[in-house]
Amino acid sequence: MDGLDLADGTFFTGIVLGLVVMSLWQQVSPTMERVGILGIATTRGDRFFISLLGSAYIHVLWIGFVDLNLLWASALSILYAVAVFRWV
């Protein structure tokens, strides 16, 4: 199918919504750096970026090596993002 399909639109809408929520959260409650398991100081924006990168890798590896539905990779990515925000 040419152009973007529903899955692409949902993916990019999710990223845009995440950025909007992070911006609003920053306005309501400014972030403070903290040191997590990586041993470096990170902000919420840093952790959001790390979770986006990790989620991209999870999806690419899922497409390459697993025959299950891609929604499972999305669920795993959400769990990964929660872990990043909690411990990184």
Buried (B, 14 or more C-beta within 10 A) or exposed (E): EEEEEEEEEEBEEEEEEBEEEBEEBEEEEEBEEEEBEEEEEBBBBBBBBBBBEBBEEBBEEBEEEEEEEEEEBBEBBEEBBEEBBEEB
